[in-house]
Amino acid sequence: MKPVPIGERHLRHAIEEYAAHYHLERNHQGIGNRLIDGQAEAEPLPVERVRCRERLGGLLRSYRRAA
């Protein structure tokens, strides 16, 4: 079930979270469907070295390497 924004404040929060995810966390792709940062193939990581960040109650997710 997807949450339905209740009121202007809730809607603004949802839009801000989505915009942050869109601009900061998702992969941006360039010409030829290649990632813009130019990295070649990604090496597989053990599951315990991957961290997940959730936004909007889990609707938006991004994954990063653990420090």
Gaussian input, Z-matrix of N, CA and C with variables (Angstrom, degrees):
# hf/3-21g

backbone

0 1
 N
 C     1     B1
 C     2     B2     1     A1
 N     3     B3     2     A2     1     D1
 C     4     B4     3     A3     2     D2
 C     5     B5     4     A4     3     D3
 N     6     B6     5     A5     4     D4
 C     7     B7     6     A6     5     D5
 C     8     B8     7     A7     6     D6
 N     9     B9     8     A8     7     D7
 C    10    B10     9     A9     8     D8
 C    11    B11    10    A10     9     D9
 N    12    B12    11    A11    10    D10
 C    13    B13    12    A12    11    D11
 C    14    B14    13    A13    12    D12
 N    15    B15    14    A14    13    D13
 C    16    B16    15    A15    14    D14
 C    17    B17    16    A16    15    D15
 N    18    B18    17    A17    16    D16
 C    19    B19    18    A18    17    D17
 C    20    B20    19    A19    18    D18
 N    21    B21    20    A20    19    D19
 C    22    B22    21    A21    20    D20
 C    23    B23    22    A22    21    D21
 N    24    B24    23    A23    22    D22
 C    25    B25    24    A24    23    D23
 C    26    B26    25    A25    24    D24
 N    27    B27    26    A26    25    D25
 C    28    B28    27    A27    26    D26
 C    29    B29    28    A28    27    D27
 N    30    B30    29    A29    28    D28
 C    31    B31    30    A30    29    D29
 C    32    B32    31    A31    30    D30
 N    33    B33    32    A32    31    D31
 C    34    B34    33    A33    32    D32
 C    35    B35    34    A34    33    D33
 N    36    B36    35    A35    34    D34
 C    37    B37    36    A36    35    D35
 C    38    B38    37    A37    36    D36
 N    39    B39    38    A38    37    D37
 C    40    B40    39    A39    38    D38
 C    41    B41    40    A40    39    D39
 N    42    B42    41    A41    40    D40
 C    43    B43    42    A42    41    D41
 C    44    B44    43    A43    42    D42
 N    45    B45    44    A44    43    D43
 C    46    B46    45    A45    44    D44
 C    47    B47    46    A46    45    D45
 N    48    B48    47    A47    46    D46
 C    49    B49    48    A48    47    D47
 C    50    B50    49    A49    48    D48
 N    51    B51    50    A50    49    D49
 C    52    B52    51    A51    50    D50
 C    53    B53    52    A52    51    D51
 N    54    B54    53    A53    52    D52
 C    55    B55    54    A54    53    D53
 C    56    B56    55    A55    54    D54
 N    57    B57    56    A56    55    D55
 C    58    B58    57    A57    56    D56
 C    59    B59    58    A58    57    D57
 N    60    B60    59    A59    58    D58
 C    61    B61    60    A60    59    D59
 C    62    B62    61    A61    60    D60
 N    63    B63    62    A62    61    D61
 C    64    B64    63    A63    62    D62
 C    65    B65    64    A64    63    D63
 N    66    B66    65    A65    64    D64
 C    67    B67    66    A66    65    D65
 C    68    B68    67    A67    66    D66
 N    69    B69    68    A68    67    D67
 C    70    B70    69    A69    68    D68
 C    71    B71    70    A70    69    D69
 N    72    B72    71    A71    70    D70
 C    73    B73    72    A72    71    D71
 C    74    B74    73    A73    72    D72
 N    75    B75    74    A74    73    D73
 C    76    B76    75    A75    74    D74
 C    77    B77    76    A76    75    D75
 N    78    B78    77    A77    76    D76
 C    79    B79    78    A78    77    D77
 C    80    B80    79    A79    78    D78
 N    81    B81    80    A80    79    D79
 C    82    B82    81    A81    80    D80
 C    83    B83    82    A82    81    D81
 N    84    B84    83    A83    82    D82
 C    85    B85    84    A84    83    D83
 C    86    B86    85    A85    84    D84
 N    87    B87    86    A86    85    D85
 C    88    B88    87    A87    86    D86
 C    89    B89    88    A88    87    D87
 N    90    B90    89    A89    88    D88
 C    91    B91    90    A90    89    D89
 C    92    B92    91    A91    90    D90
 N    93    B93    92    A92    91    D91
 C    94    B94    93    A93    92    D92
 C    95    B95    94    A94    93    D93
 N    96    B96    95    A95    94    D94
 C    97    B97    96    A96    95    D95
 C    98    B98    97    A97    96    D96
 N    99    B99    98    A98    97    D97
 C   100   B100    99    A99    98    D98
 C   101   B101   100   A100    99    D99
 N   102   B102   101   A101   100   D100
 C   103   B103   102   A102   101   D101
 C   104   B104   103   A103   102   D102
 N   105   B105   104   A104   103   D103
 C   106   B106   105   A105   104   D104
 C   107   B107   106   A106   105   D105
 N   108   B108   107   A107   106   D106
 C   109   B109   108   A108   107   D107
 C   110   B110   109   A109   108   D108
 N   111   B111   110   A110   109   D109
 C   112   B112   111   A111   110   D110
 C   113   B113   112   A112   111   D111
 N   114   B114   113   A113   112   D112
 C   115   B115   114   A114   113   D113
 C   116   B116   115   A115   114   D114
 N   117   B117   116   A116   115   D115
 C   118   B118   117   A117   116   D116
 C   119   B119   118   A118   117   D117
 N   120   B120   119   A119   118   D118
 C   121   B121   120   A120   119   D119
 C   122   B122   121   A121   120   D120
 N   123   B123   122   A122   121   D121
 C   124   B124   123   A123   122   D122
 C   125   B125   124   A124   123   D123
 N   126   B126   125   A125   124   D124
 C   127   B127   126   A126   125   D125
 C   128   B128   127   A127   126   D126
 N   129   B129   128   A128   127   D127
 C   130   B130   129   A129   128   D128
 C   131   B131   130   A130   129   D129
 N   132   B132   131   A131   130   D130
 C   133   B133   132   A132   131   D131
 C   134   B134   133   A133   132   D132
 N   135   B135   134   A134   133   D133
 C   136   B136   135   A135   134   D134
 C   137   B137   136   A136   135   D135
 N   138   B138   137   A137   136   D136
 C   139   B139   138   A138   137   D137
 C   140   B140   139   A139   138   D138
 N   141   B141   140   A140   139   D139
 C   142   B142   141   A141   140   D140
 C   143   B143   142   A142   141   D141
 N   144   B144   143   A143   142   D142
 C   145   B145   144   A144   143   D143
 C   146   B146   145   A145   144   D144
 N   147   B147   146   A146   145   D145
 C   148   B148   147   A147   146   D146
 C   149   B149   148   A148   147   D147
 N   150   B150   149   A149   148   D148
 C   151   B151   150   A150   149   D149
 C   152   B152   151   A151   150   D150
 N   153   B153   152   A152   151   D151
 C   154   B154   153   A153   152   D152
 C   155   B155   154   A154   153   D153
 N   156   B156   155   A155   154   D154
 C   157   B157   156   A156   155   D155
 C   158   B158   157   A157   156   D156
 N   159   B159   158   A158   157   D157
 C   160   B160   159   A159   158   D158
 C   161   B161   160   A160   159   D159
 N   162   B162   161   A161   160   D160
 C   163   B163   162   A162   161   D161
 C   164   B164   163   A163   162   D162
 N   165   B165   164   A164   163   D163
 C   166   B166   165   A165   164   D164
 C   167   B167   166   A166   165   D165
 N   168   B168   167   A167   166   D166
 C   169   B169   168   A168   167   D167
 C   170   B170   169   A169   168   D168
 N   171   B171   170   A170   169   D169
 C   172   B172   171   A171   170   D170
 C   173   B173   172   A172   171   D171
 N   174   B174   173   A173   172   D172
 C   175   B175   174   A174   173   D173
 C   176   B176   175   A175   174   D174
 N   177   B177   176   A176   175   D175
 C   178   B178   177   A177   176   D176
 C   179   B179   178   A178   177   D177
 N   180   B180   179   A179   178   D178
 C   181   B181   180   A180   179   D179
 C   182   B182   181   A181   180   D180
 N   183   B183   182   A182   181   D181
 C   184   B184   183   A183   182   D182
 C   185   B185   184   A184   183   D183
 N   186   B186   185   A185   184   D184
 C   187   B187   186   A186   185   D185
 C   188   B188   187   A187   186   D186
 N   189   B189   188   A188   187   D187
 C   190   B190   189   A189   188   D188
 C   191   B191   190   A190   189   D189
 N   192   B192   191   A191   190   D190
 C   193   B193   192   A192   191   D191
 C   194   B194   193   A193   192   D192
 N   195   B195   194   A194   193   D193
 C   196   B196   195   A195   194   D194
 C   197   B197   196   A196   195   D195
 N   198   B198   197   A197   196   D196
 C   199   B199   198   A198   197   D197
 C   200   B200   199   A199   198   D198

   B1=1.4491
   B2=1.5235
   B3=1.2935
   B4=1.4552
   B5=1.5206
   B6=1.3461
   B7=1.4642
   B8=1.5279
   B9=1.2926
   B10=1.4623
   B11=1.5228
   B12=1.3533
   B13=1.4601
   B14=1.5282
   B15=1.3176
   B16=1.4596
   B17=1.5247
   B18=1.2905
   B19=1.4593
   B20=1.5188
   B21=1.3109
   B22=1.4630
   B23=1.5236
   B24=1.3260
   B25=1.4643
   B26=1.5314
   B27=1.3140
   B28=1.4593
   B29=1.5331
   B30=1.3172
   B31=1.4573
   B32=1.5258
   B33=1.3288
   B34=1.4672
   B35=1.5272
   B36=1.3348
   B37=1.4690
   B38=1.5319
   B39=1.3266
   B40=1.4642
   B41=1.5288
   B42=1.3189
   B43=1.4627
   B44=1.5252
   B45=1.3289
   B46=1.4641
   B47=1.5242
   B48=1.3282
   B49=1.4644
   B50=1.5252
   B51=1.3211
   B52=1.4607
   B53=1.5269
   B54=1.3207
   B55=1.4666
   B56=1.5253
   B57=1.3316
   B58=1.4639
   B59=1.5281
   B60=1.3116
   B61=1.4677
   B62=1.5271
   B63=1.2982
   B64=1.4654
   B65=1.5264
   B66=1.3339
   B67=1.4565
   B68=1.5198
   B69=1.3292
   B70=1.4608
   B71=1.5214
   B72=1.3170
   B73=1.4582
   B74=1.5181
   B75=1.2947
   B76=1.4660
   B77=1.5225
   B78=1.3134
   B79=1.4615
   B80=1.5186
   B81=1.3177
   B82=1.4599
   B83=1.5210
   B84=1.3145
   B85=1.4537
   B86=1.5178
   B87=1.3231
   B88=1.4490
   B89=1.5182
   B90=1.3186
   B91=1.4632
   B92=1.5257
   B93=1.2930
   B94=1.4587
   B95=1.5179
   B96=1.3217
   B97=1.4654
   B98=1.5262
   B99=1.3470
   B100=1.4587
   B101=1.5237
   B102=1.3241
   B103=1.4603
   B104=1.5226
   B105=1.3226
   B106=1.4590
   B107=1.5229
   B108=1.3396
   B109=1.4640
   B110=1.5238
   B111=1.3299
   B112=1.4493
   B113=1.5136
   B114=1.3091
   B115=1.4558
   B116=1.5166
   B117=1.3164
   B118=1.4632
   B119=1.5270
   B120=1.2879
   B121=1.4598
   B122=1.5253
   B123=1.3016
   B124=1.4643
   B125=1.5198
   B126=1.3211
   B127=1.4636
   B128=1.5226
   B129=1.3277
   B130=1.4667
   B131=1.5282
   B132=1.3205
   B133=1.4618
   B134=1.5153
   B135=1.3349
   B136=1.4664
   B137=1.5275
   B138=1.3109
   B139=1.4657
   B140=1.5228
   B141=1.3210
   B142=1.4673
   B143=1.5237
   B144=1.3215
   B145=1.4580
   B146=1.5150
   B147=1.3133
   B148=1.4627
   B149=1.5261
   B150=1.3139
   B151=1.4619
   B152=1.5247
   B153=1.3127
   B154=1.4598
   B155=1.5271
   B156=1.3140
   B157=1.4635
   B158=1.5174
   B159=1.3100
   B160=1.4616
   B161=1.5204
   B162=1.3191
   B163=1.4603
   B164=1.5175
   B165=1.3051
   B166=1.4682
   B167=1.5232
   B168=1.3155
   B169=1.4588
   B170=1.5157
   B171=1.3152
   B172=1.4513
   B173=1.5204
   B174=1.3304
   B175=1.4655
   B176=1.5257
   B177=1.3240
   B178=1.4595
   B179=1.5192
   B180=1.3140
   B181=1.4623
   B182=1.5171
   B183=1.3418
   B184=1.4594
   B185=1.5213
   B186=1.3164
   B187=1.4586
   B188=1.5136
   B189=1.3297
   B190=1.4609
   B191=1.5230
   B192=1.3231
   B193=1.4643
   B194=1.5201
   B195=1.3196
   B196=1.4680
   B197=1.5251
   B198=1.3204
   B199=1.4657
   B200=1.5057
   A1=109.36
   A2=117.26
   A3=122.19
   A4=109.23
   A5=116.21
   A6=118.38
   A7=111.40
   A8=116.01
   A9=122.45
   A10=107.49
   A11=117.83
   A12=119.30
   A13=111.57
   A14=115.01
   A15=122.10
   A16=106.96
   A17=117.26
   A18=121.12
   A19=112.81
   A20=114.14
   A21=121.25
   A22=112.07
   A23=117.73
   A24=121.16
   A25=110.94
   A26=116.30
   A27=120.93
   A28=110.77
   A29=117.24
   A30=121.47
   A31=110.99
   A32=117.25
   A33=120.49
   A34=111.24
   A35=116.96
   A36=121.10
   A37=109.96
   A38=117.47
   A39=121.48
   A40=110.89
   A41=117.50
   A42=121.30
   A43=110.61
   A44=118.13
   A45=121.45
   A46=111.17
   A47=117.33
   A48=121.23
   A49=110.55
   A50=117.11
   A51=120.42
   A52=110.64
   A53=117.31
   A54=120.71
   A55=110.78
   A56=117.72
   A57=120.78
   A58=110.18
   A59=117.06
   A60=120.89
   A61=110.18
   A62=117.39
   A63=122.74
   A64=111.37
   A65=116.96
   A66=120.55
   A67=113.99
   A68=118.88
   A69=120.43
   A70=114.94
   A71=118.84
   A72=119.30
   A73=115.38
   A74=119.27
   A75=118.80
   A76=110.06
   A77=115.72
   A78=120.42
   A79=109.78
   A80=115.97
   A81=121.57
   A82=106.97
   A83=117.65
   A84=120.18
   A85=110.89
   A86=114.27
   A87=120.56
   A88=111.79
   A89=115.84
   A90=122.76
   A91=109.74
   A92=116.26
   A93=120.90
   A94=112.96
   A95=117.03
   A96=122.98
   A97=112.22
   A98=117.68
   A99=122.06
   A100=109.50
   A101=116.58
   A102=120.42
   A103=109.84
   A104=116.30
   A105=122.00
   A106=112.34
   A107=118.73
   A108=119.95
   A109=112.58
   A110=118.61
   A111=121.65
   A112=115.97
   A113=119.16
   A114=120.26
   A115=109.40
   A116=115.05
   A117=120.05
   A118=108.74
   A119=116.76
   A120=121.26
   A121=110.78
   A122=116.48
   A123=121.18
   A124=108.99
   A125=115.81
   A126=119.32
   A127=109.49
   A128=117.64
   A129=119.67
   A130=110.71
   A131=116.42
   A132=122.04
   A133=109.74
   A134=116.79
   A135=118.37
   A136=109.42
   A137=116.81
   A138=121.86
   A139=112.01
   A140=118.16
   A141=119.92
   A142=112.45
   A143=119.63
   A144=122.47
   A145=112.62
   A146=117.67
   A147=122.13
   A148=109.00
   A149=116.74
   A150=121.64
   A151=109.23
   A152=115.56
   A153=121.79
   A154=108.87
   A155=116.25
   A156=121.30
   A157=107.37
   A158=115.85
   A159=120.87
   A160=110.10
   A161=115.14
   A162=122.90
   A163=107.71
   A164=115.97
   A165=122.54
   A166=111.58
   A167=115.16
   A168=120.35
   A169=114.11
   A170=118.08
   A171=121.83
   A172=115.07
   A173=118.28
   A174=119.87
   A175=111.59
   A176=116.87
   A177=121.90
   A178=107.88
   A179=117.03
   A180=121.12
   A181=109.49
   A182=115.06
   A183=120.29
   A184=107.04
   A185=116.19
   A186=121.98
   A187=109.01
   A188=115.75
   A189=122.08
   A190=109.54
   A191=114.31
   A192=119.64
   A193=109.29
   A194=116.20
   A195=120.76
   A196=108.91
   A197=116.40
   A198=120.90
   A199=111.34
   D1=130.64
   D2=179.22
   D3=-91.38
   D4=137.71
   D5=178.63
   D6=-69.29
   D7=142.28
   D8=177.43
   D9=-104.58
   D10=123.31
   D11=179.68
   D12=-59.04
   D13=131.91
   D14=178.21
   D15=-111.67
   D16=101.43
   D17=177.40
   D18=93.96
   D19=163.79
   D20=-176.65
   D21=-65.21
   D22=-41.89
   D23=-178.13
   D24=-61.56
   D25=-44.18
   D26=179.22
   D27=-64.40
   D28=-42.02
   D29=178.62
   D30=-63.80
   D31=-43.91
   D32=178.34
   D33=-61.12
   D34=-41.21
   D35=177.80
   D36=-60.71
   D37=-45.55
   D38=-179.83
   D39=-61.71
   D40=-41.62
   D41=179.81
   D42=-66.76
   D43=-41.39
   D44=178.61
   D45=-63.31
   D46=-42.44
   D47=178.74
   D48=-64.15
   D49=-43.77
   D50=179.70
   D51=-64.37
   D52=-42.81
   D53=179.97
   D54=-62.56
   D55=-41.78
   D56=177.82
   D57=-62.26
   D58=-44.77
   D59=178.41
   D60=-62.39
   D61=-45.83
   D62=-176.85
   D63=-60.92
   D64=-43.60
   D65=-174.37
   D66=-89.27
   D67=-25.11
   D68=-172.98
   D69=-111.26
   D70=-27.94
   D71=-167.95
   D72=-116.01
   D73=-30.15
   D74=-176.18
   D75=-79.63
   D76=158.54
   D77=178.11
   D78=-74.52
   D79=131.80
   D80=175.13
   D81=-101.22
   D82=133.71
   D83=-177.19
   D84=-115.06
   D85=147.40
   D86=-177.94
   D87=-111.88
   D88=-150.92
   D89=-177.62
   D90=-62.16
   D91=137.83
   D92=179.23
   D93=72.92
   D94=18.10
   D95=179.24
   D96=61.31
   D97=27.54
   D98=177.87
   D99=-97.06
   D100=149.01
   D101=177.89
   D102=-63.76
   D103=142.63
   D104=-176.18
   D105=-65.13
   D106=-34.17
   D107=-176.10
   D108=-68.99
   D109=-6.15
   D110=172.62
   D111=80.45
   D112=4.36
   D113=178.81
   D114=-67.15
   D115=145.33
   D116=176.42
   D117=-78.46
   D118=-147.24
   D119=-179.88
   D120=-61.12
   D121=138.99
   D122=177.16
   D123=-80.99
   D124=137.52
   D125=178.14
   D126=-83.01
   D127=142.04
   D128=179.48
   D129=-66.40
   D130=142.45
   D131=178.71
   D132=-115.77
   D133=148.32
   D134=172.05
   D135=-61.08
   D136=144.85
   D137=-175.74
   D138=-56.14
   D139=-36.29
   D140=-177.79
   D141=-69.43
   D142=-9.98
   D143=178.93
   D144=-99.88
   D145=7.83
   D146=179.96
   D147=-111.47
   D148=132.94
   D149=178.98
   D150=-115.67
   D151=141.71
   D152=-179.54
   D153=-110.69
   D154=135.28
   D155=173.80
   D156=-114.97
   D157=128.55
   D158=-179.76
   D159=-110.23
   D160=144.16
   D161=174.24
   D162=-128.62
   D163=154.11
   D164=177.46
   D165=53.04
   D166=49.60
   D167=175.04
   D168=64.34
   D169=29.38
   D170=177.80
   D171=94.96
   D172=-2.18
   D173=178.62
   D174=-67.93
   D175=-34.46
   D176=178.67
   D177=-114.99
   D178=129.14
   D179=179.97
   D180=-131.39
   D181=145.28
   D182=171.72
   D183=-137.11
   D184=151.80
   D185=-175.63
   D186=-123.49
   D187=139.96
   D188=-179.46
   D189=-139.64
   D190=161.08
   D191=174.05
   D192=-72.21
   D193=142.44
   D194=176.29
   D195=-74.61
   D196=149.18
   D197=-179.95
   D198=-74.20

